[in-house]
């Protein structure tokens, strides 16, 4: 079986998000940590579900959800950076990682949408 790049990248990203959320909770930023943890780990969970999809339609629906979660995560990361509640350079690295996931997931979803229209 071929190795899934998006599966590995979303998993690695989730680990980074968990570490950031642990730090945010230690600094008493509970609400934003909860929001970020939910959306940031949901990306990989939806990718995993997509890879076990029962149909092409199911696969692309889950990838679409993962894409939306990646965009939400990017939003929370930008807020964290601009609010100055976490190191700006490390925040920017996470923002860039989320943008990479967004590009990958958008490409997957777009490919599925293009294939559906061509049928």
Residue, then its C-alpha position, 0 to 999 in steps of 0.5 A: x500500500x502506498x504511503x499517504x503523505x497527507x496522513x503523515x503530515x496531518x498526524x505530525x501537525x496534530x502532535x505539534x498542535x497538542x504540544x502548543x495547546x499544552x503550553x497554552x493551558x499552562x499559560x491559562x489560555x484555556x478557551x483558545x487551547x480547546x478550540x485549537x486542539x479540537x480543530x487541529x487534531x480533527x484534520x488528521x482524524x478526518x483524513x484517517x476516516x477518508x482513507x477508510x471511506x466506503x465510497x469515493x463520495x465518502x472519501x471526498x466528503x471527509x477530505x472536504x471536512x479535513x480541509x475546513x478544519x485545516x482552515x479553522x486551525x489556521x485562523x486560530x493560529x493566526x489569532x495566537x500569533x497576532x495576540x502575542x500569546x505564543x512565540x511569533x516565529x514558532x506560531x508562523x511555522x505552525x501557520x505555514x504547516x497549516x497552509x501546506x495542509x490546506x493546499x494539499x487537502x484543497x487539491x485533493x478535494x478539487x480533484x474529486x470535484x473535477x472528476x465528479x463533474x466529468x462523469 
